[in-house]
Protein backbone atom coordinates (compact mmCIF):
# COMPACT_ATOMS: atom_id res chain seq x y z
CA UNK A 1 0.00 0.00 0.00
CA UNK A 2 2.80 2.47 0.84
CA UNK A 3 4.39 1.65 -2.52
CA UNK A 4 1.12 2.51 -4.30
CA UNK A 5 0.85 5.80 -2.43
CA UNK A 6 4.43 6.66 -3.36
CA UNK A 7 3.74 5.86 -7.01
CA UNK A 8 0.61 8.03 -7.01
CA UNK A 9 2.44 10.92 -5.35
CA UNK A 10 5.52 10.64 -7.58
CA UNK A 11 3.55 10.41 -10.81
CA UNK A 12 1.45 13.42 -9.84
CA UNK A 13 4.53 15.42 -8.80
CA UNK A 14 6.20 14.68 -12.12
CA UNK A 15 3.10 15.71 -14.04
CA UNK A 16 2.73 18.87 -11.96
CA UNK A 17 6.31 19.90 -12.70
CA UNK A 18 5.89 18.99 -16.37
CA UNK A 19 2.92 21.35 -16.66
CA UNK A 20 5.23 24.22 -15.73
CA UNK A 21 8.16 22.97 -17.81
CA UNK A 22 6.07 22.70 -20.98
CA UNK A 23 4.18 25.96 -20.48
CA UNK A 24 6.69 28.27 -22.22
CA UNK A 25 6.65 26.05 -25.31
CA UNK A 26 2.87 25.68 -25.49
CA UNK A 27 1.69 29.08 -24.28
CA UNK A 28 4.68 31.40 -24.55
CA UNK A 29 4.29 32.22 -20.85
CA UNK A 30 6.82 31.10 -18.25
CA UNK A 31 4.02 30.75 -15.72
CA UNK A 32 1.08 28.74 -17.00
CA UNK A 33 -1.50 30.72 -15.05
CA UNK A 34 -0.43 33.87 -16.94
CA UNK A 35 -1.26 32.34 -20.33
CA UNK A 36 -4.27 33.54 -22.25
CA UNK A 37 -5.36 29.98 -22.95
CA UNK A 38 -7.00 27.21 -20.98
CA UNK A 39 -3.71 25.26 -21.03
CA UNK A 40 -3.12 25.39 -17.28
CA UNK A 41 -6.63 24.41 -16.27
CA UNK A 42 -6.92 21.61 -18.81
CA UNK A 43 -3.42 20.32 -17.97
CA UNK A 44 -4.20 20.15 -14.27
CA UNK A 45 -7.45 18.29 -14.89
CA UNK A 46 -5.77 15.86 -17.31
CA UNK A 47 -2.84 15.27 -14.93
CA UNK A 48 -5.29 14.40 -12.17
CA UNK A 49 -7.26 12.19 -14.54
CA UNK A 50 -4.12 10.27 -15.51
CA UNK A 51 -3.23 9.62 -11.89
CA UNK A 52 -6.85 8.74 -11.10
CA UNK A 53 -6.81 6.20 -13.93
CA UNK A 54 -3.51 4.61 -12.93
CA UNK A 55 -3.86 4.87 -9.13
CA UNK A 56 -7.61 5.03 -8.43
CA UNK A 57 -7.39 4.29 -4.72
CA UNK A 58 -4.91 7.01 -3.78
CA UNK A 59 -6.41 10.37 -4.66
CA UNK A 60 -5.11 12.59 -1.85
CA UNK A 61 -1.46 11.70 -2.46
CA UNK A 62 -2.09 12.55 -6.11
CA UNK A 63 -3.46 15.98 -5.19
CA UNK A 64 -0.53 16.68 -2.89
CA UNK A 65 1.93 15.42 -5.49
CA UNK A 66 0.54 17.71 -8.16
CA UNK A 67 0.79 20.73 -5.88
CA UNK A 68 4.25 19.87 -4.57
CA UNK A 69 5.58 19.06 -8.04
CA UNK A 70 4.49 22.49 -9.23
CA UNK A 71 5.89 24.14 -6.13
CA UNK A 72 9.29 22.51 -6.51
CA UNK A 73 9.44 23.58 -10.15
CA UNK A 74 8.36 27.08 -9.20
CA UNK A 75 11.07 27.30 -6.53
CA UNK A 76 13.86 25.87 -8.70
CA UNK A 77 13.40 27.28 -12.21
CA UNK A 78 11.57 30.59 -12.63
CA UNK A 79 12.91 33.38 -10.49
CA UNK A 80 10.79 33.72 -7.36
CA UNK A 81 9.71 37.11 -6.16
CA UNK A 82 7.95 38.57 -3.15
CA UNK A 83 4.62 37.14 -4.30
CA UNK A 84 5.71 33.54 -3.76
CA UNK A 85 3.43 32.98 -0.72
CA UNK A 86 0.48 34.12 -2.82
CA UNK A 87 1.61 31.77 -5.58
CA UNK A 88 1.56 28.86 -3.15
CA UNK A 89 -2.06 29.65 -2.32
CA UNK A 90 -2.87 29.73 -6.02
CA UNK A 91 -1.19 26.32 -6.46
CA UNK A 92 -3.41 24.88 -3.75
CA UNK A 93 -6.53 26.40 -5.26
CA UNK A 94 -5.76 25.44 -8.84
CA UNK A 95 -4.65 22.02 -7.62
CA UNK A 96 -8.30 21.33 -6.90
CA UNK A 97 -8.72 20.89 -10.67
CA UNK A 98 -6.30 17.97 -10.57
CA UNK A 99 -8.18 16.58 -7.59
CA UNK A 100 -11.44 16.83 -9.53
CA UNK A 101 -9.93 15.02 -12.51
CA UNK A 102 -8.53 12.29 -10.27
CA UNK A 103 -11.79 11.80 -8.40
CA UNK A 104 -13.94 11.62 -11.52
CA UNK A 105 -11.70 9.21 -13.41
CA UNK A 106 -10.98 7.01 -10.40
CA UNK A 107 -14.70 6.65 -9.73
CA UNK A 108 -15.34 5.76 -13.36
CA UNK A 109 -12.54 3.20 -13.28
CA UNK A 110 -13.69 1.67 -10.01
CA UNK A 111 -17.27 1.51 -11.27
CA UNK A 112 -16.06 -0.08 -14.49
CA UNK A 113 -14.06 -2.68 -12.55
CA UNK A 114 -17.09 -3.41 -10.38
CA UNK A 115 -19.31 -3.96 -13.42
CA UNK A 116 -16.78 -6.08 -15.30
CA UNK A 117 -16.23 -8.39 -12.32
CA UNK A 118 -19.91 -8.62 -11.53
CA UNK A 119 -19.53 -6.86 -8.20
CA UNK A 120 -22.43 -4.94 -6.81
CA UNK A 121 -25.09 -6.98 -8.56
CA UNK A 122 -25.23 -9.95 -6.23
CA UNK A 123 -23.82 -12.40 -8.77
Order of alpha helices (4+ residues) and beta strands (2+ residues): alpha-alpha-alpha-alpha
